[in-house]
Amino acid sequence: MATKDGLLRLHSCVILLAIYLRLAHGCSMRFNSPFHKALLTGKTKHASWRSKPSFYAVSTEDRTINPDLERFMAKRMGAKTIEVRQATSP
C-alpha cells in the first residue's frame, strides 16, 4: 500500500510469512519500515534469487491456481516447499 509520501507498506500476510520463515528456517528478513517504490522498479546486475535460498508455500486446497502447478513452479525455481492445507497462501 502506497503512502502519501510515495513510500510503500507491505501487507500483513507478507510480514507473517517473513516471521514464519525466520522462525522455522533461520532466514533474516526485515520489513519494519516503509521503503521507496524505486526499490521495486530499479534494475540490478545480479539477481539475488540465483544465490539465495527460495521458499514456496503450496496451498493444497487452492481453486484458483492448481496445486500441481504451484509445485511445478516451486520445483522449477529450486525452492524449499511447504504444503499448507488451505484455499489460499498465507
Secondary structure, 3 states (H helix, E strand, C coil): CECCCCEECCCHHHHHHHHHHHHHHCCCCCCCCCEECHHHHCCCCCCHHHCCCCEEEEECCCCCCCHHHHHHHHHHCCCEEEEECCCCCC
